[in-house]
Amino acid sequence: MRFTSEQRLDDGVLEREFTLGAIPGTLWTPGPAPAPLVLMAHNNGLPKADPRLVARARYTAARGYAVASIDAAGCGDRPRSAADEQARADLRRAMRAGEPVDEIFESFIGPLVENAVPEWQTTLDALLELPEIGGRVGYSGGWAALGIRLAVVEPRIAAAGFFAGGYVPRAQREEARQVTVPLLFLLQWDDEGNPRQRALELFDSFGSKEKTLHANPGGHTGTPWFELEDGCRFLDRHLK
């Protein structure tokens, strides 16, 4: 892991950009003392510099957590394959025409998840070697499909927060039964791109003994800010 830039923010959080092979990432830390780690993944294709993700990361770091985000393959500024570009073009065309889009989502989100998981695990290995990171690991992010897979295959993840705002492939909907860590699940009740019943069925399928559903009225980007505070309280219970 090589740090390429750093800046001390107004809230005292240290923000550093890093590279790990071909993986670009950002790490926010609250101070030199070892802090629990939160992996904060953005939704498919968005950059790690997305303003909403950065705001969440800074808030969480100021609450005493190390927070890391990466641009997985095909996300942010990283190159996309010809198949990815074709799938996205097909998706835009189908949405304009009002046609079904589930099979198009399956064709490119499934491979995105498969490619992203090993990179997140490689990043986790490197982060846990840093002296300013110590303790338990959590996952928090809008990319629920990635979080489900990570929670199943990565035993170091002790708790997870998911946002039911993106398409979850059939494989991850099946894997949800194997998720057993404490879970906080956020749902926007009127999310035009996420059928409500599908999200409720996904929540019901999680195998966690402790799982909580927070549902709020509004569309995809209308999640209330207080949910971030509640999310940090959830992390406090399970990571500190």
C-alpha positions in Angstrom: 0.0 0.0 0.0 1.4 3.4 -1.0 -0.1 6.6 0.2 -0.1 9.3 -2.5 -1.6 12.3 -0.7 -2.9 13.4 2.7 -4.8 16.3 4.2 -6.0 17.1 7.7 -9.6 18.0 7.6 -11.4 20.6 9.7 -12.9 17.9 12.0 -9.4 16.5 12.7 -9.8 13.5 10.5 -6.8 12.6 8.3 -7.8 11.8 4.7 -5.3 9.9 2.6 -5.4 8.6 -0.9 -3.6 5.3 -1.6 -2.9 2.8 -4.3 -2.6 -0.9 -3.8 -1.4 -2.4 -7.1 -4.1 -1.3 -9.5 -6.6 -0.5 -6.7 -7.1 3.2 -5.9 -8.6 4.0 -2.5 -9.1 6.5 0.3 -8.6 6.1 4.0 -10.0 8.4 6.7 -8.6 8.0 10.2 -9.6 9.8 13.4 -6.1 9.8 15.0 -3.0 7.8 15.7 -4.6 5.4 18.2 -5.8 2.1 16.7 -9.4 2.4 15.6 -12.0 -0.2 14.4 -12.3 -0.3 10.6 -15.4 0.3 8.5 -15.3 -0.7 4.8 -17.5 1.8 3.0 -18.5 0.6 -0.5 -20.3 2.8 -3.0 -22.9 1.6 -5.4 -22.0 0.1 -8.7 -20.0 2.4 -10.9 -19.9 5.5 -8.6 -16.5 6.9 -7.7 -15.1 6.7 -4.2 -15.1 10.5 -4.4 -18.9 10.6 -4.6 -19.9 13.5 -2.3 -22.5 11.5 -0.4 -20.0 8.7 0.3 -17.3 11.2 1.4 -19.7 12.9 3.7 -20.7 9.6 5.3 -17.0 8.5 5.6 -15.9 11.8 7.2 -18.8 11.7 9.7 -18.1 8.1 10.6 -14.3 8.7 11.0 -15.1 11.7 13.3 -17.0 9.2 15.5 -13.8 7.2 16.1 -13.6 4.8 13.1 -11.0 4.2 10.4 -13.0 4.3 7.2 -11.8 2.9 3.8 -13.2 3.0 0.3 -11.9 1.8 -3.0 -12.8 2.1 -6.6 -13.4 -1.6 -7.6 -12.8 -2.7 -11.1 -15.2 -1.0 -13.5 -16.1 1.6 -10.9 -15.1 5.3 -10.7 -12.3 6.1 -13.0 -11.1 2.5 -13.5 -11.5 1.1 -17.0 -14.7 -0.8 -17.9 -14.7 -3.8 -20.1 -16.4 -3.8 -23.5 -19.0 -6.1 -22.0 -19.7 -3.7 -19.1 -20.1 -0.8 -21.5 -22.5 -2.8 -23.7 -24.5 -3.8 -20.7 -24.8 -0.2 -19.5 -25.8 0.9 -23.0 -28.5 -1.9 -23.1 -29.7 -0.8 -19.7 -30.1 2.8 -20.7 -32.0 1.8 -23.9 -34.3 -0.6 -22.0 -35.1 2.0 -19.3 -35.9 4.6 -22.0 -38.2 2.1 -23.7 -39.8 1.0 -20.4 -38.6 -2.6 -20.9 -37.7 -5.1 -18.2 -34.1 -4.6 -17.0 -33.5 -7.4 -14.4 -31.6 -9.7 -16.8 -29.4 -6.8 -18.0 -28.6 -6.0 -14.3 -27.7 -9.7 -13.8 -25.4 -9.6 -16.8 -23.0 -7.0 -15.4 -23.6 -6.6 -11.6 -23.0 -10.2 -10.9 -19.5 -10.1 -12.5 -18.8 -6.7 -10.8 -19.4 -8.4 -7.4 -17.2 -11.4 -8.3 -14.3 -9.1 -9.3 -14.7 -6.7 -6.4 -14.6 -9.2 -3.5 -11.0 -10.3 -3.9 -9.9 -6.7 -4.3 -11.7 -5.7 -1.1 -10.1 -8.6 0.7 -6.6 -7.6 -0.5 -7.3 -4.1 0.7 -8.5 -5.4 4.0 -5.3 -7.4 4.4 -3.2 -4.3 3.8 -5.3 -2.0 6.0 -5.1 -4.3 9.0 -1.3 -4.1 9.0 -1.4 -0.3 9.6 -0.8 0.7 13.3 -3.7 3.2 13.3 -6.2 0.4 12.6 -7.1 -2.2 15.2 -10.1 -4.0 16.5 -13.2 -5.2 14.7 -14.2 -4.7 11.1 -17.6 -3.6 9.8 -19.2 -3.0 6.4 -21.3 0.0 5.5 -22.4 0.8 2.0 -25.0 1.3 -0.7 -23.7 -1.7 -2.6 -25.7 -4.3 -0.8 -24.8 -7.1 -3.3 -21.1 -6.7 -2.5 -21.7 -6.5 1.2 -23.7 -9.7 1.2 -20.9 -11.6 -0.5 -18.3 -10.1 1.7 -20.3 -10.9 4.9 -20.5 -14.5 3.7 -16.9 -15.2 2.6 -15.0 -12.8 5.0 -15.0 -13.9 8.6 -13.4 -10.7 9.8 -16.5 -8.7 9.2 -18.4 -8.4 12.5 -21.4 -6.3 11.5 -22.9 -4.8 8.3 -25.1 -1.9 7.2 -26.8 -2.2 3.8 -28.8 0.2 1.8 -31.6 -1.4 -0.2 -31.2 0.9 -3.2 -29.3 -1.1 -5.8 -30.0 -4.3 -7.7 -29.1 -7.4 -5.9 -28.4 -10.4 -8.2 -30.2 -13.7 -7.7 -26.9 -15.3 -6.4 -26.6 -12.7 -3.6 -30.3 -13.0 -2.8 -29.7 -16.7 -2.2 -26.5 -16.0 -0.2 -28.4 -13.6 2.1 -29.5 -16.7 4.1 -25.9 -17.3 5.0 -25.4 -13.8 6.4 -25.4 -14.1 10.2 -23.6 -10.9 11.4 -25.7 -8.2 13.1 -27.4 -6.2 10.3 -28.9 -2.8 9.8 -30.9 -2.5 6.6 -32.1 0.9 5.2 -35.0 1.1 2.8 -36.4 4.1 1.0 -40.1 3.3 0.9 -40.7 5.1 -2.5 -37.5 4.2 -4.2 -38.5 4.2 -7.9 -35.7 1.9 -8.9 -36.0 -0.7 -6.1 -39.3 -2.6 -5.8 -40.4 -2.4 -2.2 -41.6 -6.0 -1.9 -38.2 -7.3 -3.3 -36.4 -5.4 -0.6 -38.6 -6.7 2.1 -38.2 -10.2 0.9 -34.4 -9.7 1.0 -34.5 -8.5 4.5 -36.6 -11.4 5.6 -34.1 -13.9 4.0 -31.1 -12.7 6.0 -30.0 -15.3 8.5 -28.8 -12.8 11.2 -30.4 -13.2 14.6 -30.0 -9.5 15.1 -31.3 -7.6 12.1 -33.1 -4.2 12.0 -35.0 -2.6 9.2 -35.3 1.2 9.0 -37.8 2.4 6.4 -38.3 6.0 5.5 -40.6 7.7 3.0 -39.0 9.2 -0.1 -37.0 8.3 -3.2 -33.6 6.8 -3.8 -31.5 9.7 -2.6 -33.8 10.8 0.2 -32.4 8.9 3.1 -32.6 11.1 6.2 -29.4 12.4 7.6 -30.3 11.0 11.1 -29.9 7.5 9.7 -26.1 8.2 9.6 -26.2 8.9 13.3 -28.2 5.8 13.9 -25.8 3.8 11.8 -22.9 4.9 13.9 -24.7 3.9 17.0 -25.2 0.5 15.4 -21.4 0.3 14.7 -20.7 1.4 18.3 -22.6 -1.6 19.7 -20.8 -4.1 17.6 -17.4 -2.8 16.8 -16.3 -1.0 20.0 
